[in-house]
Amino acid sequence: MADGEMLPFVASAVNKSRLLLRNSSREEAIAFLEQWQSGQRISSAVVYEMARLAGTREVDSGRYRDLITEAIQDDVPETLDSALWLASQCRARGDSGRQLYFLMNALRIAPQSARVLYQLGEYYEECHDLDNAARFYLRAFCIERDLTRLYSLVNVLCMLDRASEAARICQEMYLEEKNSEVADHWAKCLIAMGAHDEAVHVLREHVKSESEERGFTLMELGRILCHVGRFEEAAKTYQEVLESESSPYVRKYAMSGLAYIALAQGNESEAASMLNKVLLNLNS
C-alpha cells in the first residue's frame, strides 16, 4: 500500500458504493459497505465512507461505535481524510494519544498539507505544548495563509513572548489585504510588545480606509484605548460608534464601553445608567 492510497479491493468497494449512491440510493450504498466490512479486516477508508454517507447525526448516535473503536485501536489509516476523521473521533473520545497517532499518519500521507499542519498546531495548543504548536502553525502558515487560523498563531506566539514575530506576520498580511480582523490582531501584538501608540495608530489608519466593518474596528480601538488608560479618547471613539453605526450589537458594545469608562473614573451612577440602556436594547 502506497502512502495515501487504498488497496485495490478497498478502492473497488468504495468506488462501487459511490456508483450505488449515484445510480440507486444512499441507503443501498451504505448497506453494501456495511455488508462488505462485516467480512473483512477493518478498513478506515470504508468506515469513513460509511460514516460520511450516514451523516454526523447517525454517527453521533452510536451507529458505528464498535467499528470506529476497532479502527482506532487497530488500523493504519489508508487516506488523508480517514486519518483526519479518526483523529477527530479520538478527540471527541478524549483519547489524545491515538489522536496524535492519526494526525502523524495524516502528516506522513500529506507532509505539505496546511490542513494537517494546522490541526497539529491546534492539537499541541490544546495540550499546552506551545513550542510545538507554534512550530506547526508557522509551517502551515508558510504554505497557506489561513485568516481563520491567524488568531491561534498570534495567540501562541504572544504567549511565547514572540509578539514581535506575530506583529511582523500580521503586518505582512495586512499589506496584502487590508482586512479588519488582521488589523485587530496586529494591534493586539503591538499591545503585547508595549507599543501602545503604534497599536492605536494602526487601528486609526484602518478606520480611515475601512467602510464596511468600520464599527468593529472602532470598537477594538476603544477597547485598546481603555486598556492603556486613555479613557477620554476611548469615550470619543465609542460616541463616534453610537453616532455612525446602526447595528444593535455594535451599539450595545459601545454603550458597555462607555459604562466601563464611567465606572473606571468612579462615576457609578452614570455607569449604571449606561448599563440600563444596554439592557433595554437587549430586551427590545
VOBA-1610 file (N, C-alpha, C; in pm, whole numbers, padded with zeros to 5 digits, always signed):
BEGIN
Met+00084-00119+00000Met+00000+00000+00000Met+00088+00124+00000Ala+00068+00210-00098Ala+00142+00335-00104Ala+00079+00436-00010Asp+00157+00534+00031Asp+00103+00637+00121Asp-00016+00705+00057Gly-00124+00713+00133Gly-00240+00786+00088Gly-00320+00716-00019Glu-00298+00588-00039Glu-00374+00514-00139Glu-00439+00392-00076Met-00558+00360-00126Met-00628+00241-00077Met-00580+00116-00152Leu-00582+00004-00084Leu-00557-00123-00152Leu-00662-00142-00260Pro-00628-00213-00368Pro-00722-00225-00481Pro-00862-00275-00441Phe-00869-00376-00356Phe-01002-00429-00322Phe-01080-00332-00233Val-01010-00249-00155Val-01077-00146-00076Val-01127-00035-00168Ala-01041+00007-00259Ala-01081+00111-00355Ala-01200+00066-00437Ser-01201-00063-00474Ser-01313-00117-00551Ser-01444-00107-00473Ala-01438-00138-00343Ala-01558-00130-00259Ala-01608+00014-00248Val-01515+00106-00225Val-01554+00247-00212Val-01612+00298-00343Asn-01548+00265-00455Asn-01599+00309-00586Asn-01738+00252-00614Lys-01760+00124-00580Lys-01891+00064-00603Lys-01997+00134-00519Ser-01963+00169-00394Ser-02060+00239-00309Ser-02097+00375-00369Arg-02001+00439-00433Arg-02028+00570-00493Arg-02114+00556-00618Leu-02095+00445-00692Leu-02183+00418-00806Leu-02325+00390-00759Leu-02339+00314-00651Leu-02472+00287-00596Leu-02538+00415-00548Leu-02459+00502-00487Leu-02513+00631-00441Leu-02565+00712-00559Arg-02491+00709-00669Arg-02530+00787-00786Arg-02649+00725-00861Asn-02648+00592-00873Asn-02747+00525-00957Asn-02867+00469-00882Ser-02850+00445-00752Ser-02961+00384-00676Ser-03002+00475-00561Ser-02940+00454-00444Ser-02978+00535-00328Ser-02866+00534-00224Arg-02872+00629-00136Arg-02775+00637-00028Arg-02785+00514+00061Glu-02908+00469+00087Glu-02929+00353+00174Glu-02863+00228+00115Glu-02875+00210-00019Glu-02812+00093-00081Glu-02661+00101-00074Ala-02607+00220-00092Ala-02461+00237-00084Ala-02412+00204+00056Ile-02482+00251+00159Ile-02444+00224+00298Ile-02455+00075+00327Ala-02566+00013+00283Ala-02588-00131+00309Ala-02478-00214+00246Phe-02436-00177+00125Phe-02328-00250+00058Phe-02199-00242+00139Leu-02163-00121+00184Leu-02039-00105+00260Leu-02045-00178+00393Glu-02160-00173+00460Glu-02175-00244+00588Glu-02157-00394+00569Gln-02214-00448+00460Gln-02200-00591+00433Gln-02056-00625+00397Trp-01994-00538+00318Trp-01854-00562+00278Trp-01763-00562+00400Gln-01779-00465+00487Gln-01690-00454+00603Gln-01709-00568+00701Ser-01829-00623+00707Ser-01856-00731+00803Ser-01773-00855+00774Gly-01724-00869+00651Gly-01646-00988+00618Gly-01499-00959+00596Gln-01453-00841+00632Gln-01314-00801+00604Gln-01247-00747+00729Arg-01113-00747+00724Arg-01037-00676+00826Arg-01075-00528+00820Ile-01075-00463+00934Ile-01122-00324+00941Ile-01047-00236+00842Ser-01120-00153+00771Ser-01062-00056+00678Ser-01112+00082+00717Ser-01020+00168+00757Ser-01061+00303+00797Ser-01124+00378+00681Ala-01077+00351+00558Ala-01133+00419+00441Ala-01280+00382+00422Val-01313+00255+00443Val-01452+00210+00428Val-01538+00261+00543Val-01486+00254+00665Val-01562+00304+00780Val-01588+00454+00764Tyr-01488+00526+00718Tyr-01505+00670+00694Tyr-01612+00695+00589Glu-01609+00615+00481Glu-01708+00632+00374Glu-01849+00603+00425Met-01863+00500+00507Met-01994+00469+00566Met-02042+00584+00652Ala-01953+00635+00736Ala-01989+00745+00826Ala-02025+00870+00748Arg-01951+00896+00640Arg-01978+01014+00558Arg-02117+01004+00494Leu-02149+00885+00445Leu-02280+00865+00382Leu-02393+00869+00484Ala-02369+00812+00602Ala-02474+00805+00705Ala-02501+00943+00765Gly-02398+01024+00779Gly-02416+01158+00833Gly-02375+01168+00980Thr-02344+01289+01021Thr-02293+01314+01156Thr-02392+01268+01263Arg-02520+01295+01242Arg-02619+01259+01345Arg-02622+01110+01371Glu-02617+01031+01263Glu-02618+00885+01279Glu-02492+00836+01350Val-02378+00894+01313Val-02252+00853+01376Val-02254+00890+01524Asp-02298+01012+01555Asp-02303+01057+01695Asp-02399+00973+01779Ser-02500+00916+01714Ser-02596+00833+01788Ser-02539+00696+01823Gly-02421+00665+01769Gly-02356+00538+01803Gly-02370+00430+01700Arg-02416+00464+01581Arg-02442+00363+01478Arg-02317+00280+01445Tyr-02200+00344+01440Tyr-02078+00272+01404Tyr-01976+00274+01518Arg-02025+00282+01641Arg-01935+00295+01755Arg-01833+00181+01760Asp-01876+00058+01744Asp-01784-00056+01755Asp-01682-00057+01641Leu-01727-00026+01520Leu-01635-00022+01406Leu-01532+00090+01423Ile-01578+00204+01471Ile-01485+00317+01493Ile-01384+00281+01601Thr-01431+00215+01709Thr-01341+00173+01816Thr-01236+00077+01763Glu-01278-00017+01678Glu-01185-00113+01620Glu-01083-00043+01531Ala-01130+00054+01451Ala-01040+00128+01364Ala-00939+00209+01445Ile-00985+00270+01553Ile-00896+00349+01640Ile-00790+00260+01703Gln-00828+00142+01742Gln-00736+00053+01813Gln-00636-00015+01719Asp-00682-00051+01598Asp-00603-00144+01518Asp-00556-00095+01382Asp-00617+00012+01330Asp-00595+00039+01189Asp-00484+00140+01163Val-00417+00119+01050Val-00329+00221+00992Val-00411+00290+00884Pro-00440+00419+00898Pro-00531+00485+00803Pro-00476+00485+00661Glu-00567+00463+00567Glu-00526+00449+00427Glu-00528+00580+00350Thr-00609+00675+00394Thr-00622+00800+00321Thr-00612+00918+00418Leu-00585+01034+00360Leu-00576+01156+00442Leu-00708+01184+00513Asp-00818+01172+00440Asp-00949+01201+00500Asp-00981+01106+00614Ser-00951+00978+00597Ser-00983+00881+00703Ser-00892+00904+00824Ala-00766+00943+00801Ala-00675+00970+00913Ala-00723+01089+00995Leu-00761+01198+00927Leu-00809+01316+00998Leu-00943+01290+01066Trp-01027+01210+01001Trp-01156+01177+01061Trp-01139+01095+01189Leu-01049+00996+01184Leu-01025+00915+01304Leu-00960+01000+01414Ala-00877+01095+01376Ala-00820+01187+01475Ala-00931+01266+01544Ser-01029+01310+01466Ser-01141+01385+01525Ser-01225+01297+01616Gln-01240+01170+01580Gln-01314+01076+01665Gln-01239+01054+01797Cys-01109+01045+01790Cys-01028+01030+01912Cys-01039+01154+02000Arg-01038+01270+01938Arg-01052+01394+02014Arg-01185+01397+02087Ala-01291+01355+02018Ala-01424+01353+02080Ala-01429+01256+02198Arg-01348+01150+02190Arg-01345+01049+02297Arg-01244+01083+02405Gly-01168+01190+02387Gly-01068+01227+02487Gly-00944+01141+02483Asp-00920+01075+02370Asp-00804+00987+02355Asp-00694+01064+02281Ser-00619+01146+02352Ser-00522+01233+02287Ser-00405+01156+02228Gly-00371+01042+02287Gly-00260+00962+02237Gly-00288+00910+02097Arg-00406+00850+02078Arg-00440+00799+01945Arg-00472+00912+01848Gln-00522+01024+01902Gln-00546+01140+01816Gln-00415+01183+01750Leu-00308+01191+01830Leu-00178+01230+01776Leu-00128+01124+01677Tyr-00153+00997+01706Tyr-00113+00889+01615Tyr-00174+00910+01477Phe-00302+00939+01472Phe-00368+00957+01342Phe-00328+01088+01276Leu-00304+01192+01354Leu-00256+01317+01295Leu-00118+01298+01234Met-00032+01222+01301Met+00101+01197+01247Met+00094+01110+01121Asn-00004+01019+01117Asn-00024+00941+00994Asn-00072+01031+00880Ala-00158+01126+00915Ala-00202+01223+00814Ala-00083+01303+00761Leu+00008+01339+00851Leu+00128+01413+00810Leu+00218+01326+00722Arg+00225+01197+00754Arg+00303+01105+00670Arg+00244+01098+00528Ile+00111+01095+00521Ile+00045+01085+00391Ile+00058+01215+00312Ala+00046+01328+00383Ala+00049+01458+00314Ala+00136+01556+00392Pro+00268+01543+00381Pro+00359+01625+00464Pro+00355+01774+00435Gln+00300+01815+00321Gln+00292+01957+00286Gln+00148+02009+00291Ser+00063+01940+00364Ser-00077+01982+00375Ser-00093+02083+00487Ala-00133+02206+00453Ala-00157+02308+00556Ala-00270+02263+00648Arg-00367+02195+00593Arg-00480+02144+00672Arg-00432+02055+00786Val-00341+01965+00756Val-00286+01874+00858Val-00201+01951+00957Leu-00116+02038+00908Leu-00025+02113+00996Leu-00102+02203+01091Tyr-00208+02267+01043Tyr-00290+02350+01132Tyr-00354+02264+01242Gln-00401+02146+01206Gln-00463+02060+01306Gln-00361+02011+01408Leu-00238+01987+01364Leu-00134+01950+01460Leu-00102+02067+01553Gly-00100+02188+01498Gly-00081+02305+01583Gly-00191+02318+01687Glu-00312+02295+01644Glu-00427+02301+01736Glu-00415+02194+01844Tyr-00372+02074+01803Tyr-00355+01964+01899Tyr-00255+02004+02008Tyr-00139+02055+01968Tyr-00037+02089+02066Tyr-00077+02211+02150Glu-00154+02302+02091Glu-00203+02415+02169Glu-00296+02367+02280Glu-00384+02272+02246Glu-00475+02217+02346Glu-00399+02141+02454Cys-00284+02085+02418Cys-00200+02013+02515Cys-00107+02108+02590His-00115+02237+02561His-00031+02340+02624His+00117+02323+02591Asp+00145+02256+02479Asp+00282+02248+02429Asp+00296+02360+02325Leu+00323+02481+02374Leu+00318+02598+02287Leu+00430+02601+02185Asp+00547+02547+02219Asp+00658+02548+02124Asp+00623+02466+02000Asn+00568+02346+02022Asn+00528+02264+01908Asn+00409+02324+01835Ala+00317+02383+01911Ala+00201+02449+01848Ala+00249+02558+01752Ala+00341+02642+01798Ala+00393+02750+01714Ala+00466+02693+01593Arg+00541+02586+01614Arg+00618+02525+01504Arg+00526+02479+01391Phe+00419+02409+01427Phe+00329+02358+01324Phe+00243+02468+01263Tyr+00198+02563+01345Tyr+00122+02676+01290Tyr+00205+02753+01188Leu+00332+02778+01221Leu+00417+02854+01130Leu+00445+02777+01002Arg+00465+02647+01012Arg+00485+02565+00892Arg+00362+02572+00803Ala+00243+02562+00865Ala+00119+02569+00789Ala+00102+02705+00724Phe+00137+02809+00800Phe+00117+02945+00752Phe+00205+02976+00632Cys+00322+02914+00627Cys+00410+02933+00512Cys+00351+02872+00385Ile+00269+02770+00403Ile+00207+02702+00288Ile+00076+02770+00249Glu-00005+02804+00349Glu-00136+02864+00322Glu-00172+02962+00433Arg-00183+03088+00399Arg-00216+03191+00499Arg-00366+03191+00524Asp-00406+03112+00620Asp-00547+03096+00653Asp-00585+03200+00758Leu-00669+03295+00719Leu-00709+03402+00810Leu-00782+03348+00932Thr-00857+03239+00916Thr-00933+03184+01029Thr-00840+03126+01135Arg-00715+03099+01098Arg-00618+03042+01193Arg-00523+03148+01249Leu-00536+03271+01201Leu-00441+03374+01242Leu-00447+03400+01392Tyr-00568+03400+01448Tyr-00581+03425+01592Tyr-00500+03324+01672Ser-00510+03196+01636Ser-00437+03092+01710Ser-00287+03113+01700Leu-00240+03142+01581Leu-00096+03165+01561Leu-00049+03284+01644Val-00121+03396+01635Val-00084+03517+01710Val-00087+03491+01859Asn-00191+03423+01905Asn-00207+03396+02048Asn-00091+03313+02103Val-00054+03208+02030Val+00054+03121+02075Val+00187+03196+02076Leu+00215+03271+01970Leu+00341+03345+01964Leu+00349+03449+02075Cys+00239+03517+02104Cys+00241+03616+02212Cys+00264+03550+02347Met+00205+03433+02370Met+00225+03362+02496Met+00369+03314+02510Leu+00437+03297+02397Leu+00579+03257+02399Leu+00673+03378+02400Asp+00616+03497+02423Asp+00694+03621+02420Asp+00759+03645+02285Arg+00686+03606+02179Arg+00733+03627+02043Arg+00636+03720+01970Ala+00589+03822+02044Ala+00489+03914+01989Ala+00541+03989+01868Ser+00670+04022+01866Ser+00725+04097+01753Ser+00718+04014+01625Glu+00740+03882+01638Glu+00729+03793+01523Glu+00584+03788+01473Ala+00491+03780+01568Ala+00349+03778+01533Ala+00308+03909+01465Ala+00360+04021+01517Ala+00328+04152+01459Ala+00379+04162+01316Arg+00498+04109+01291Arg+00554+04112+01156Arg+00466+04033+01060Ile+00418+03916+01104Ile+00331+03833+01020Ile+00201+03908+00989Cys+00143+03970+01091Cys+00019+04045+01072Cys+00040+04163+00977Gln+00153+04232+00993Gln+00182+04346+00907Gln+00193+04301+00761Glu+00261+04189+00738Glu+00275+04136+00602Glu+00138+04100+00544Met+00053+04037+00626Met-00080+04002+00578Met-00163+04126+00549Tyr-00148+04227+00635Tyr-00228+04349+00618Tyr-00189+04422+00490Leu-00062+04420+00455Leu-00017+04484+00332Leu-00075+04413+00210Glu-00099+04283+00223Glu-00159+04207+00113Glu-00309+04231+00104Glu-00373+04241+00220Glu-00519+04258+00225Glu-00555+04338+00350Lys-00606+04457+00330Lys-00639+04545+00443Lys-00769+04499+00508Asn-00756+04393+00586Asn-00871+04328+00650Asn-00883+04374+00795Ser-01007+04397+00841Ser-01028+04444+00979Ser-00974+04346+01082Glu-00995+04216+01058Glu-00950+04115+01154Glu-00798+04114+01165Val-00730+04128+01052Val-00584+04132+01054Val-00537+04256+01129Ala-00602+04370+01104Ala-00565+04494+01174Ala-00581+04478+01325Asp-00690+04412+01367Asp-00713+04391+01510Asp-00604+04303+01571His-00569+04195+01501His-00464+04106+01553His-00329+04177+01558Trp-00302+04257+01458Trp-00177+04333+01453Trp-00169+04427+01573Ala-00278+04496+01601Ala-00281+04588+01716Ala-00260+04512+01848Lys-00319+04394+01860Lys-00303+04315+01982Lys-00157+04275+02002Cys-00090+04239+01893Cys+00053+04206+01901Cys+00133+04327+01950Leu+00101+04443+01895Leu+00173+04565+01934Leu+00149+04598+02081Ile+00027+04577+02129Ile-00003+04598+02271Ile+00083+04503+02356Ala+00092+04376+02312Ala+00173+04278+02386Ala+00320+04319+02390Met+00364+04393+02289Met+00502+04441+02284Met+00521+04569+02364Gly+00411+04628+02408Gly+00418+04756+02479Gly+00416+04876+02387Ala+00393+04852+02257Ala+00390+04962+02159Ala+00248+05015+02147His+00200+05079+02253His+00060+05120+02260His+00025+05225+02155Asp+00109+05325+02139Asp+00080+05432+02042Asp+00074+05376+01900Glu+00164+05283+01871Glu+00166+05224+01738Glu+00039+05142+01713Ala-00008+05071+01817Ala-00131+04993+01804Ala-00250+05084+01774Val-00258+05194+01846Val-00366+05291+01823Val-00356+05347+01681His-00235+05376+01637His-00214+05431+01503His-00261+05333+01396Val-00229+05205+01412Val-00270+05103+01315Val-00422+05102+01300Leu-00493+05105+01411Leu-00639+05100+01405Leu-00699+05230+01352Arg-00641+05342+01390Arg-00693+05469+01339Arg-00677+05476+01186Glu-00562+05432+01137Glu-00539+05433+00992Glu-00635+05337+00922His-00662+05223+00986His-00753+05127+00923His-00895+05183+00918Val-00936+05253+01023Val-01070+05314+01024Val-01087+05409+00905Lys-00982+05480+00870Lys-00989+05574+00758Lys-01012+05503+00625Ser-00956+05381+00613Ser-00964+05310+00485Ser-01079+05211+00478Glu-01144+05186+00591Glu-01248+05083+00600Glu-01386+05147+00601Ser-01478+05085+00528Ser-01616+05135+00529Ser-01713+05030+00582Glu-01700+04906+00535Glu-01799+04803+00570Glu-01791+04761+00717Glu-01671+04741+00769Glu-01657+04692+00906Glu-01597+04799+00996Arg-01623+04924+00964Arg-01566+05036+01038Arg-01604+05032+01186Gly-01729+04997+01214Gly-01776+04995+01353Gly-01701+04895+01438Phe-01669+04779+01382Phe-01598+04677+01459Phe-01454+04722+01489Thr-01392+04790+01393Thr-01257+04841+01417Thr-01259+04950+01523Leu-01361+05037+01519Leu-01373+05140+01623Leu-01392+05078+01761Met-01469+04969+01767Met-01487+04900+01896Met-01353+04850+01950Glu-01273+04790+01862Glu-01142+04740+01905Glu-01051+04855+01946Leu-01059+04966+01872Leu-00981+05084+01907Leu-01021+05136+02046Gly-01151+05142+02072Gly-01198+05185+02204Gly-01150+05093+02314Arg-01152+04963+02286Arg-01107+04864+02386Arg-00960+04884+02419Ile-00878+04904+02315Ile-00734+04922+02337Ile-00706+05052+02410Leu-00778+05158+02375Leu-00760+05285+02445Leu-00796+05272+02593Cys-00900+05195+02623Cys-00934+05169+02764Cys-00823+05090+02832His-00770+04993+02759His-00666+04905+02813His-00543+04984+02858Val-00512+05089+02783Val-00393+05168+02816Val-00428+05293+02896Gly-00555+05304+02940Gly-00595+05412+03029Gly-00621+05546+02961Arg-00640+05547+02830Arg-00669+05671+02758Arg-00822+05683+02743Phe-00885+05709+02858Phe-01031+05700+02866Phe-01103+05808+02785Glu-01051+05928+02781Glu-01118+06035+02707Glu-01123+06002+02557Glu-01010+05953+02504Glu-01008+05914+02363Glu-01101+05795+02339Ala-01103+05702+02434Ala-01191+05585+02420Ala-01337+05628+02418Ala-01373+05720+02508Ala-01512+05767+02514Ala-01552+05833+02382Lys-01464+05915+02324Lys-01493+05979+02196Lys-01511+05874+02086Thr-01429+05768+02094Thr-01439+05661+01994Thr-01574+05591+02005Tyr-01616+05558+02129Tyr-01744+05491+02147Tyr-01860+05582+02108Gln-01848+05711+02134Gln-01952+05806+02093Gln-01962+05810+01940Glu-01848+05803+01875Glu-01847+05800+01728Glu-01920+05677+01676Val-01902+05565+01746Val-01974+05443+01708Val-02124+05465+01720Leu-02168+05521+01831Leu-02311+05543+01852Leu-02370+05639+01750Glu-02291+05733+01705Glu-02340+05833+01609Glu-02344+05781+01466Ser-02260+05681+01437Ser-02247+05639+01297Ser-02294+05498+01267Glu-02316+05415+01371Glu-02349+05275+01347Glu-02494+05245+01388Ser-02559+05160+01308Ser-02698+05121+01339Ser-02709+04979+01392Ser-02600+04899+01381Ser-02604+04760+01428Ser-02629+04754+01578Pro-02734+04683+01624Pro-02762+04672+01767Pro-02644+04615+01846Tyr-02575+04516+01787Tyr-02461+04455+01855Tyr-02351+04557+01877Val-02317+04633+01772Val-02210+04732+01781Val-02247+04842+01881Arg-02372+04887+01876Arg-02416+04993+01968Arg-02415+04944+02113Lys-02455+04819+02133Lys-02454+04762+02269Lys-02311+04758+02324Tyr-02217+04719+02239Tyr-02076+04712+02280Tyr-02026+04851+02316Ala-02062+04950+02233Ala-02016+05087+02258Ala-02071+05140+02389Met-02199+05114+02416Met-02258+05160+02542Met-02195+05088+02661Ser-02165+04960+02646Ser-02097+04887+02753Ser-01958+04947+02778Gly-01890+04987+02668Gly-01760+05051+02683Gly-01768+05183+02757Leu-01871+05261+02726Leu-01890+05388+02797Leu-01921+05365+02945Ala-01997+05260+02975Ala-02026+05226+03114Ala-01898+05187+03188Tyr-01811+05110+03120Tyr-01683+05071+03180Tyr-01598+05194+03212Ile-01595+05289+03117Ile-01515+05411+03138Ile-01569+05490+03257Ala-01702+05503+03264Ala-01762+05576+03376Ala-01728+05509+03509Leu-01734+05377+03512Leu-01703+05304+03635Leu-01555+05320+03671Ala-01467+05312+03570Ala-01322+05327+03594Ala-01289+05465+03647Gln-01370+05563+03611Gln-01348+05700+03658Gln-01425+05732+03786Gly-01488+05630+03845Gly-01556+05647+03973Gly-01697+05700+03965Asn-01756+05706+03846Asn-01893+05757+03831Asn-01989+05639+03820Glu-02025+05583+03934Glu-02107+05461+03935Glu-02248+05485+03883Ser-02308+05601+03915Ser-02445+05628+03871Ser-02453+05636+03719Glu-02353+05702+03658Glu-02351+05711+03512Glu-02331+05572+03449Ala-02242+05492+03512Ala-02219+05355+03462Ala-02348+05274+03469Ala-02421+05285+03580Ala-02547+05211+03595Ala-02648+05256+03491Ser-02652+05386+03463Ser-02745+05439+03363Ser-02715+05381+03225Met-02585+05378+03188Met-02547+05323+03058Met-02580+05175+03047Leu-02556+05100+03157Leu-02585+04956+03154Leu-02735+04931+03146Asn-02816+05018+03205Asn-02961+05006+03192Asn-03004+05023+03047Lys-02937+05116+02975Lys-02966+05134+02834Lys-02929+05009+02753Val-02817+04947+02792Val-02777+04822+02724Val-02884+04716+02744Leu-02934+04703+02868Leu-03035+04601+02898Leu-03164+04630+02823Leu-03202+04756+02812Leu-03323+04793+02738Leu-03309+04755+02591Asn-03191+04778+02535Asn-03167+04739+02396Asn-03175+04589+02377Leu-03120+04514+02473Leu-03125+04368+02464Leu-03269+04320+02471Asn-03348+04379+02562Asn-03487+04336+02577Asn-03571+04366+02454Ser-03535+04475+02381Ser-03613+04511+02265Ser-03567+04436+02138
//
